Amino acid sequence: MSRIDVVPGSLAKPRFGLTDEEFSDLSRGIDVIYHCGAWVNLLASYPILRGCNVSGTLEILRLATRTRRIPVHYISTMGVVPAAREAGAGVSGYSATKWVAEQLVAQAADRGSPTMVHRPGVILADSRTGLVGKSDWFVHLTTASIRAGCAPDHPGLLPVGTVDFTSRAIVDLSLSRRARGQVFHVIDPEPLPFRSYFQGFADAGVDLPLVPFDTWLERLRDLGDEVPRSTLRLAGETLRQMIPGPGQGTAGPTAASAHRAPPVLDSDYFRRMLAFLSRDAMLPAQ
């Protein structure tokens, strides 16, 4: 923490709510920007999220050109792939805002700004500690499934990367001048079958049989107040459209994969995740 200076502000406000002088001083004092700030809400509409996710990115680009051209590394999401392919049809408002923000970054690159776009997929627990974020949507679906004692038998494939793999790959790519101006899919080259993810918990000792999707939803509803309404909405309205099925690839003509070997997601990995979730009270103690 001794190496960190925190500048409070809001992505939804012009200049992040800073004065003009503070904004200029900040621009003069930094050498590179990693922009991973966003309002991550898979249930909210595009107009609600636009101020933070789109206008906020525009403010980042203004900061990057205020006093000189500062490199910008924009942390996007693999969710923009269907957003681009389907021109917005059936795509979450969050993914749509990230896609529009990517277009702003591309325009800045066309005008000579050094930029790079990094697209993580589903970010999984740290491979060494099992640490996960409490607010992560996929973690909420995971813990709800474990509490319900079953998992959905979904044929989809997950573009994934553990948080340590994802962050290290982004840093590695950002240090390469040859990679400037490109778009990278920062994911494990091999997608993780949805069923295999939950099988990992079963191999780690959790009784988690696969059941039909509608049966799984009913089991979640039966838990009552143990499962927040937002998680139920995610499970019922969003999950099917967010996880591509077989044959719905994530590669694109402008994308490249990060070339760092991903950690092995074996039963020990899932045991570490379970231990963390239990310690952090997101699951009952095992």
Secondary structure by P-SEA (a helix, b strand, c coil): cccbbbbbbbcccccccccaaaaaaaaacccccccccccccccccccccccccaaaaaaaaaaaacccbbbbbbbccccaaaaaaaccccccaaaaaaaaaaaaaaaaaaacccbbbbbbccccccccccccccccaaaaaaaaaaaaccccccccccccccaaaaaaaaaaaaaccccccbbbcccccccccaaaaaaaaaaaccccccccaaaaaaaaaaacccccaaaaaaacccccccccccccccccccccccccccccccaaaaaaaaaaaaaacccccc
